[in-house]
């Protein structure tokens, strides 16, 4: 379900959040679908259950999932999850472009790099 990269600089809980967001936005996880329990996912990923709990809490606070006491966590039926994900990724892009510009890259170099990746 969610894959972790221990060489990634992002914290594990952030990787879990991003993994679920991507799967929900892409339609891999459908509205109403039950997520693995905290213990089940922690055992599968071989990490501390508190890390999973932290990720689930943040996903719930952001409106991606809902917790039903005694039943588990479920994907929310929010119509705008793709729009939320686009806005989040565009914000990351803005931050990246700002950083690259501060390092001396021109807008033309950045655009050329993006176009090269599309080929």
N, C-alpha and C positions, 0 to 999 in steps of 0.2 A: 504494500500500500504506500507507505512513505519510506523513502530511502534517505539514509544519513550519509554525509560525507565528512569524515573526521578530519580531513585536511582543509575543509571549508573554515574560513575565519568567523563565520556567523555562529552564534551559540546554537546548541542542539534544539532548544525549544523554538527558536526562530526558524530553523530549518523545517521543523514539524509544522509550524503555522503556515509557512510558505508552501509546503507540500500539499497541505489540505486545501489552502486557498486556490492553488493552481488546479487541483482536481475538481473542486466545486465549480470554478469559473469555466473550465473546459467541458463540464457536463459529465465527467467520469463518475462523480458522486452526485446522485440525483436528490432533489428536495425530498425530505422525509426519510432518506436512507439512514440507517443506524450506523454510527461509527463504532469501532472496536472499543471495548471497555478500557479504562485506564490501565488496569492490571494486565489485560490481554495484550495491549499494544506495547506496554513496558517490557513484557516478557519476550514478545516478538523482536523488538529492537534491542533488547538486552540493556536497558537504561532504567534509571530510577523512576518510579511511578510519579513522583512529585514533578518531574520534568514534563510528563504527559499532562498532568493536571494543570500545570501552569499554561501550557499551550492551549488546552481546551478552554480554560477560563478566558484567555485572550481572544480566541476565536468567537466565543460567546459574546464577549463585550463588544466585539466588532460587528456582530450580527450575522456571522457565517454559520453558526450552529446554535442549537437550543438544547438545554438539559431538561429532561423530564425526570423528576425525582423517582427513584426506584426502577426506572426503565432504561436510562442511558442518555447518550448524546445523539442528536439527529441533525442532519443538514437542514438549514432553513430554506423555506420556499421563497426567498427574496428574489424578486424579479430583476433587481439591479446588481446582482453579484458580479456580472461581467463588467458592468460600468464601474463598480467599485474597484475591481482589479485593474482595469485600464487606468483609472485615476492614480492608483497607488504606483503602478509601473511608470507612468509618465512623471510622477514626482521623483522617482528614483532616477529616471533619465535626466531630468533637470539638474539634479544634484551631481550626476556623473559629468554632464556637459560643463557645469560650473567648475568642477574639479579639473577637467581636462583643459579648459580655457585658462585656468590659473597656472597650469603647468606649461602654457605657451602654445597649445594647439589652436589653430584657427578654425572658424566655423566651416570653412571649405575642407579642411583636413578631416574634420569629424564627419561631415556629410560624405566625403569620399570613402571613408572607412565603412560607414553604414551601407553605402551602395555596393561596395566590394563584397560585403557579407551577403547581400541579396542575390548576387550572381550565382 
